[in-house]
Amino acid sequence: MKFAFKVIVIFLIVFNVRLPYVYNSVFLAMILSTVYYLHKRQSIPLYSFIQRYNGIIIVGTILMIVVSFFFLYYHASNDYLFFKRYCIVLMMNFAAIYALPLLIEDEENHAFEEVIKVVVYAFALQGLIHTTGYIYRPFGEYILNTFNPKIMNYLSTAGPNKIERFRCYALCGSIFFELPAAYGAAFILFFRLQLIKHQNYITGWKSYTVFVLMFLGVILSGRTGFVGIAMGLAYYLFFSWNQIVTQIKNLWKIVRVYTVLLFAFYFLLPPDTRRGFEKDVFPFAFEFYYNYRDKGKFSTSSTDRLNTAMYYPLDEDTLWAGHGVFSNRSKYPLSDAGYINNLVYGGIPFFLCLIIYQMLYFARPIFISNRGIYKDDKMDLYVFLCLLLYIFVLNYKSTSLGTLHCVLVLYLLAGSSYITRHYERDY
């Protein structure tokens, strides 16, 4: 029961669902955490706020709010997107730090693993909700109606930027690029957990159930998550390639799971739902495979547009100080590319600020894990390097570096719990 409570709290923080009365589910998570602390501990623990790692990130986030506002003021701009994003990041990071004592209670020596377990179960729950919303449409439409009405305008938009309706059945405050990006980060953490010898966190049928639910979430939310799956799988195989017996057992289990899924798809799903998957979901999620089958090359419409139209030369004034706006409001053509929008907004100075801010989440965990002498330390080092590389890769497609609040709060939880585990074991 307590574990389920942890999952709900993390779900409310990471996905920041829009709710009646409290508006952001982050506030509800803090209310629930407060009730728990007062009921179980008779006091509110605030020591996690004085952990240097957490404090630096909070201060860094506040400074990014100031930096983003400076560029608005300097350019007399009213494009408040970055400013609003960092206000949300501050709120979510504050809630995550506030909830940390609850998440790792009685598990300080295994804080990192415990937090990863809670996180991946939260994403599995999201995948279950999203899949249920697609299969049972009244539930999906109920979820859709809890979001901002602007999403309904996106759904009615025609043309190449039209949004698929099934992507909107997730219970999340940011369902387009950010949700699948967060799934990718969660998958990397999931594979780290699977590398722990004799671990009892997510094993057997639980691990395959969690994987399938998260995978369904990626299929329904967006292809970006496949980047994280690929990186996480490569990371897992790199550290387990010599475990032949384990790999054979895993392959056999995957075959059995695949057989069960095929049976469920063809014999348990209603015909209309099955046709919906075949007509809408699969062509969207696996567009790169369909294009390879039909055209002989791996590609998607979004990556084609990205490579041909969304990267272009920027003049010297832009590189020096930007324009305080995104590309769609500047003298340049519209671009989704993260690196272009970073530079158009604030030039190289703002881009460097983004890099420094993003490194705040990784510098300490990388430093600690790099000093270790055991294989587990190396696996920890490479998982943090993988997560760092992941955000730079995503920034090629869309604005990601130091700005994706769903992903940043995951990085904070992973980094803070890792440091807690390190000091609990050493001291």
C-alpha positions as CSV (number, residue, x, y, z in Angstrom):
1,M,0.0,0.0,0.0
2,K,2.8,2.4,0.9
3,F,4.6,1.6,-2.4
4,A,1.4,2.4,-4.4
5,F,1.2,5.7,-2.5
6,K,4.8,6.5,-3.6
7,V,3.9,5.7,-7.2
8,I,0.9,8.0,-7.1
9,V,2.9,10.9,-5.6
10,I,5.6,10.6,-8.3
11,F,2.9,10.3,-11.0
12,L,1.3,13.5,-9.8
13,I,4.7,15.3,-9.8
14,V,6.3,14.0,-13.0
15,F,3.2,14.2,-15.2
16,N,1.8,17.5,-13.6
17,V,-1.8,16.7,-14.5
18,R,-4.3,19.5,-14.7
19,L,-6.9,19.0,-11.9
20,P,-9.9,20.8,-10.6
21,Y,-9.4,23.2,-7.6
22,V,-5.6,22.6,-7.3
23,Y,-5.0,23.1,-11.0
24,N,-1.6,21.4,-11.1
25,S,-1.3,17.9,-9.6
26,V,2.1,18.9,-8.2
27,F,0.3,20.8,-5.5
28,L,-1.8,17.7,-4.7
29,A,1.4,15.6,-4.5
30,M,2.7,18.1,-1.9
31,I,-0.5,18.0,0.1
32,L,-0.5,14.2,0.1
33,S,3.2,14.2,1.2
34,T,2.4,16.7,4.0
35,V,-0.5,14.6,5.3
36,Y,1.8,11.5,5.3
37,Y,4.6,13.3,7.1
38,L,2.3,14.7,9.8
39,H,0.5,11.4,10.2
40,K,3.5,9.1,10.2
41,R,6.4,11.3,11.4
42,Q,4.6,14.0,13.3
43,S,6.9,16.5,11.6
44,I,7.8,17.7,8.1
45,P,11.3,16.7,7.0
46,L,13.2,19.5,5.2
47,Y,16.7,18.0,5.3
48,S,16.5,17.1,1.6
49,F,16.5,20.8,0.8
50,I,19.9,21.4,2.4
51,Q,21.5,18.6,0.4
52,R,24.1,20.5,-1.6
53,Y,23.0,18.8,-4.9
54,N,19.4,19.7,-4.5
55,G,20.1,23.2,-3.3
56,I,22.4,23.9,-6.3
57,I,19.7,22.8,-8.7
58,I,17.0,25.0,-7.0
59,V,19.3,28.0,-7.1
60,G,20.3,27.2,-10.7
61,T,16.6,27.0,-11.7
62,I,15.9,30.4,-10.1
63,L,18.9,31.8,-12.0
64,M,17.5,30.4,-15.3
65,I,14.3,32.2,-14.5
66,V,16.3,35.4,-14.1
67,V,18.3,34.7,-17.3
68,S,15.2,34.0,-19.4
69,F,13.6,37.2,-18.1
70,F,16.7,39.2,-18.9
71,F,16.6,38.2,-22.5
72,L,12.9,39.2,-22.6
73,Y,13.7,42.6,-21.1
74,Y,16.8,43.1,-23.3
75,H,14.9,42.5,-26.5
76,A,11.6,44.0,-25.3
77,S,10.0,40.7,-26.1
78,N,6.7,39.1,-24.8
79,D,7.6,35.5,-25.7
80,Y,7.4,34.1,-22.2
81,L,7.8,30.4,-23.1
82,F,11.2,29.9,-21.5
83,F,10.3,32.0,-18.5
84,K,7.1,30.0,-17.9
85,R,8.9,26.7,-18.4
86,Y,11.5,27.5,-15.7
87,C,8.8,28.5,-13.3
88,I,7.2,25.1,-13.8
89,V,10.5,23.4,-13.5
90,L,11.1,25.2,-10.2
91,M,7.7,24.1,-8.9
92,M,8.2,20.4,-10.0
93,N,11.8,20.2,-8.6
94,F,10.6,21.7,-5.3
95,A,7.9,19.1,-5.0
96,A,10.2,16.3,-5.9
97,I,12.8,17.3,-3.3
98,Y,9.9,17.7,-0.8
99,A,8.7,14.1,-1.5
100,L,12.2,12.5,-1.5
101,P,12.2,11.6,2.2
102,L,8.9,9.7,1.6
103,L,10.2,7.9,-1.5
104,I,13.4,6.6,0.2
105,E,12.1,6.1,3.7
106,D,13.7,3.0,5.3
107,E,15.6,2.4,2.0
108,E,18.3,5.0,2.2
109,N,21.0,2.4,1.5
110,H,19.2,1.6,-1.7
111,A,17.7,5.0,-2.4
112,F,18.8,5.1,-6.1
113,E,17.2,1.7,-6.9
114,E,14.0,2.5,-4.9
115,V,13.5,5.7,-6.7
116,I,14.0,4.1,-10.1
117,K,11.5,1.4,-9.2
118,V,8.9,4.0,-8.2
119,V,9.6,6.0,-11.4
120,V,9.2,3.1,-13.8
121,Y,6.0,1.9,-12.1
122,A,4.6,5.4,-12.5
123,F,5.4,5.3,-16.2
124,A,3.9,1.8,-16.4
125,L,0.7,3.3,-14.8
126,Q,0.7,6.1,-17.4
127,G,1.0,3.5,-20.2
128,L,-1.9,1.5,-18.7
129,I,-4.1,4.7,-18.5
130,H,-3.1,5.7,-22.1
131,T,-3.8,2.2,-23.5
132,T,-7.1,1.9,-21.6
133,G,-8.1,5.4,-22.9
134,Y,-7.5,4.3,-26.5
135,I,-9.2,0.9,-26.2
136,Y,-12.2,2.3,-24.2
137,R,-12.8,5.6,-25.9
138,P,-15.3,7.1,-23.4
139,F,-12.5,6.9,-20.8
140,G,-10.1,8.4,-23.3
141,E,-12.4,11.3,-24.2
142,Y,-12.9,12.0,-20.5
143,I,-9.1,12.3,-20.1
144,L,-8.9,14.5,-23.1
145,N,-11.6,16.9,-21.7
146,T,-9.5,17.5,-18.6
147,F,-6.8,19.2,-20.7
148,N,-6.5,22.7,-22.0
149,P,-9.1,23.5,-24.6
150,K,-6.3,24.5,-27.0
151,I,-5.6,20.8,-27.6
152,M,-9.0,20.5,-29.2
153,N,-7.8,23.2,-31.7
154,Y,-4.7,21.2,-32.5
155,L,-6.8,18.1,-33.1
156,S,-8.9,20.0,-35.7
157,T,-5.9,21.3,-37.5
158,A,-5.3,19.9,-41.0
159,G,-2.0,19.6,-42.8
160,P,1.3,18.1,-42.0
161,N,1.2,19.2,-38.3
162,K,-2.1,17.6,-37.6
163,I,-2.1,15.9,-34.1
164,E,-3.3,12.3,-33.9
165,R,-6.2,12.0,-31.4
166,F,-4.9,8.9,-29.8
167,R,-1.9,10.7,-28.5
168,C,-4.1,12.9,-26.3
169,Y,-5.4,10.1,-24.1
170,A,-2.5,10.3,-21.7
171,L,-3.0,11.7,-18.2
172,C,-0.3,14.3,-18.5
173,G,0.1,18.1,-18.6
174,S,2.5,18.0,-21.6
175,I,1.5,15.2,-24.0
176,F,3.3,15.9,-27.2
177,F,7.1,16.0,-27.3
178,E,7.7,16.0,-23.6
179,L,5.8,12.8,-22.6
180,P,7.6,10.5,-25.1
181,A,10.9,12.1,-24.2
182,A,10.3,11.3,-20.5
183,Y,9.4,7.7,-21.4
184,G,12.8,7.4,-23.1
185,A,14.6,8.6,-19.9
186,A,12.5,6.2,-17.8
187,F,13.5,3.3,-20.1
188,I,17.2,4.1,-19.6
189,L,16.7,4.0,-15.9
190,F,14.6,0.8,-16.3
191,F,17.6,-1.0,-18.0
192,R,19.9,0.2,-15.3
193,L,17.7,-1.6,-12.7
194,Q,17.8,-4.8,-14.8
195,L,21.6,-4.9,-14.6
196,I,21.6,-5.2,-10.8
197,K,22.6,-8.8,-9.9
198,H,20.1,-10.7,-7.8
199,Q,17.9,-7.6,-7.7
200,N,14.4,-8.0,-6.3
201,Y,13.0,-4.7,-7.5
202,I,11.4,-5.5,-10.9
203,T,11.9,-9.1,-11.8
204,G,10.1,-12.0,-13.6
205,W,6.7,-11.3,-15.0
206,K,6.6,-7.9,-13.3
207,S,9.6,-6.6,-15.4
208,Y,7.9,-7.8,-18.7
209,T,4.6,-6.3,-17.7
210,V,6.2,-2.9,-16.8
211,F,8.2,-3.0,-20.1
212,V,5.1,-3.8,-22.2
213,L,3.0,-1.0,-20.6
214,M,5.8,1.5,-21.0
215,F,6.3,0.4,-24.6
216,L,2.6,0.8,-25.3
217,G,2.9,4.3,-23.8
218,V,5.7,5.1,-26.3
219,I,3.7,3.7,-29.2
220,L,0.7,5.9,-28.3
221,S,2.5,9.1,-27.3
222,G,5.3,9.5,-29.8
223,R,8.4,8.1,-31.5
224,T,10.8,10.1,-29.5
225,G,10.7,7.5,-26.7
226,F,12.3,5.0,-29.1
227,V,15.5,6.9,-28.9
228,G,15.6,6.3,-25.1
229,I,14.7,2.6,-25.6
230,A,17.5,2.2,-28.2
231,M,20.1,3.9,-25.9
232,G,18.9,2.0,-22.9
233,L,19.1,-1.3,-24.7
234,A,22.5,-0.6,-26.0
235,Y,23.6,0.3,-22.5
236,Y,22.2,-2.9,-21.1
237,L,23.8,-5.1,-23.8
238,F,27.2,-3.4,-23.3
239,F,27.3,-4.5,-19.7
240,S,25.7,-7.9,-20.2
241,W,27.0,-9.2,-23.5
242,N,29.1,-11.9,-21.9
243,Q,26.2,-13.4,-19.9
244,I,25.2,-15.8,-22.6
245,V,22.9,-18.0,-20.5
246,T,21.0,-14.9,-19.2
247,Q,20.6,-13.6,-22.7
248,I,19.2,-16.9,-24.0
249,K,16.7,-17.0,-21.1
250,N,15.7,-13.4,-21.8
251,L,15.2,-14.2,-25.5
252,W,13.0,-17.1,-24.7
253,K,10.9,-15.0,-22.3
254,I,10.6,-12.3,-25.0
255,V,9.3,-14.9,-27.5
256,R,6.7,-16.0,-24.9
257,V,5.6,-12.4,-24.1
258,Y,5.4,-11.7,-27.9
259,T,3.2,-14.7,-28.4
260,V,0.9,-13.7,-25.6
261,L,0.7,-10.1,-27.1
262,L,-0.1,-11.5,-30.5
263,F,-2.9,-13.7,-29.1
264,A,-4.3,-10.7,-27.2
265,F,-4.2,-8.5,-30.2
266,Y,-5.9,-10.9,-32.6
267,F,-8.4,-12.6,-30.3
268,L,-9.1,-10.3,-27.3
269,L,-9.2,-6.8,-28.8
270,P,-12.5,-5.7,-30.4
271,P,-12.3,-5.6,-34.2
272,D,-12.7,-1.8,-34.4
273,T,-9.9,-1.3,-31.9
274,R,-7.6,-3.7,-33.7
275,R,-8.3,-1.9,-37.0
276,G,-7.5,1.4,-35.3
277,F,-4.1,0.1,-34.2
278,E,-3.4,-1.2,-37.7
279,K,-4.7,1.9,-39.5
280,D,-3.6,4.8,-37.2
281,V,-1.3,3.8,-34.3
282,F,1.2,1.4,-36.0
283,P,1.8,3.6,-39.1
284,F,2.5,6.5,-36.8
285,A,4.6,4.7,-34.2
286,F,6.6,2.6,-36.7
287,E,6.6,5.0,-39.6
288,F,10.4,4.5,-40.1
289,Y,9.7,0.7,-40.7
290,Y,6.7,1.4,-43.0
291,N,8.9,3.8,-45.1
292,Y,11.7,1.2,-45.2
293,R,9.2,-1.4,-46.4
294,D,7.6,0.8,-49.0
295,K,10.5,3.2,-50.0
296,G,13.6,1.3,-49.1
297,K,14.9,3.8,-46.5
298,F,14.4,4.4,-42.7
299,S,12.8,7.8,-42.4
300,T,9.9,9.7,-40.9
301,S,8.1,12.8,-42.2
302,S,9.2,14.7,-39.1
303,T,12.9,13.8,-39.5
304,D,12.8,14.6,-43.2
305,R,11.4,18.1,-42.4
306,L,13.9,18.5,-39.7
307,N,16.9,17.7,-41.9
308,T,15.7,19.7,-44.9
309,A,14.0,22.8,-43.6
310,M,14.6,23.4,-39.9
311,Y,18.3,24.0,-39.8
312,Y,19.7,27.1,-41.5
313,P,22.5,29.7,-41.1
314,L,22.1,32.3,-38.4
315,D,23.6,35.8,-38.7
316,E,26.1,37.3,-36.3
317,D,23.7,39.4,-34.3
318,T,21.6,36.3,-33.6
319,L,24.6,34.3,-32.4
320,W,25.7,37.1,-30.1
321,A,22.5,37.8,-28.3
322,G,19.5,36.2,-30.0
323,H,16.1,38.0,-30.3
324,G,14.3,37.0,-27.2
325,V,11.7,34.9,-29.2
326,F,11.4,31.5,-30.7
327,S,11.9,31.0,-34.4
328,N,8.2,31.2,-35.2
329,R,8.2,34.8,-34.1
330,S,11.5,35.9,-35.5
331,K,12.8,36.9,-38.9
332,Y,13.8,33.3,-39.5
333,P,11.6,30.5,-40.8
334,L,9.7,28.3,-38.4
335,S,11.8,25.6,-36.9
336,D,11.2,22.9,-34.3
337,A,15.0,22.2,-33.9
338,G,16.2,22.8,-30.4
339,Y,19.6,24.2,-31.2
340,I,18.1,26.7,-33.6
341,N,15.5,27.9,-31.1
342,N,18.1,28.1,-28.3
343,L,20.3,30.4,-30.4
344,V,17.4,32.4,-31.9
345,Y,16.2,33.1,-28.4
346,G,19.4,34.1,-26.7
347,G,22.4,33.4,-28.9
348,I,25.5,31.6,-27.7
349,P,25.3,33.2,-24.2
350,F,21.9,31.7,-23.5
351,F,23.0,28.3,-25.1
352,L,25.9,28.2,-22.7
353,C,23.6,28.9,-19.8
354,L,21.5,26.0,-20.9
355,I,24.5,23.7,-21.0
356,I,25.7,24.8,-17.6
357,Y,22.3,24.4,-16.1
358,Q,21.8,20.9,-17.5
359,M,25.2,19.9,-16.2
360,L,24.1,20.8,-12.6
361,Y,22.0,17.6,-12.7
362,F,24.9,15.4,-13.7
363,A,28.2,16.8,-12.5
364,R,28.1,15.5,-9.0
365,P,26.7,12.0,-9.8
366,I,29.2,11.6,-12.6
367,F,32.1,12.7,-10.3
368,I,31.1,10.3,-7.6
369,S,30.5,7.3,-9.9
370,N,33.7,7.9,-11.8
371,R,35.7,7.6,-8.5
372,G,34.3,4.1,-7.9
373,I,36.3,0.9,-8.6
374,Y,33.6,-1.6,-8.9
375,K,31.6,-2.7,-12.0
376,D,28.4,-1.2,-10.4
377,D,30.1,2.1,-10.2
378,K,30.9,2.0,-13.9
379,M,27.4,1.1,-14.7
380,D,26.2,4.1,-12.7
381,L,28.7,6.3,-14.5
382,Y,27.5,5.2,-17.9
383,V,23.8,5.4,-17.1
384,F,24.3,9.1,-16.1
385,L,26.4,9.7,-19.2
386,C,23.7,8.0,-21.3
387,L,21.0,10.2,-19.8
388,L,23.1,13.3,-20.5
389,L,23.8,12.3,-24.1
390,Y,20.1,11.5,-24.5
391,I,19.0,15.1,-23.8
392,F,21.6,16.5,-26.3
393,V,20.3,14.1,-28.9
394,L,16.7,15.2,-28.3
395,N,17.7,18.8,-28.6
396,Y,18.5,18.2,-32.2
397,K,14.8,17.5,-32.8
398,S,13.1,19.9,-30.4
399,T,13.9,22.3,-27.5
400,S,15.1,19.9,-24.8
401,L,18.4,21.0,-23.3
402,G,17.7,22.2,-19.8
403,T,14.0,22.8,-20.5
404,L,12.0,19.6,-20.5
405,H,10.4,19.7,-17.0
406,C,9.2,16.1,-17.0
407,V,12.7,14.9,-17.9
408,L,14.5,17.3,-15.6
409,V,12.5,16.2,-12.5
410,L,13.5,12.6,-13.4
411,Y,17.1,13.6,-13.5
412,L,16.8,15.3,-10.2
413,L,15.2,12.3,-8.6
414,A,17.9,10.0,-10.0
415,G,20.8,12.2,-9.1
416,S,19.6,13.1,-5.6
417,S,18.8,9.5,-4.7
418,Y,22.1,8.3,-6.1
419,I,24.0,10.8,-3.9
420,T,22.0,9.8,-0.9
421,R,22.8,6.2,-1.4
422,H,26.5,7.0,-1.8
423,Y,26.7,8.8,1.5
424,E,24.5,6.4,3.4
425,R,26.8,3.5,2.3
426,D,30.0,5.3,3.0
427,Y,29.1,6.9,6.3
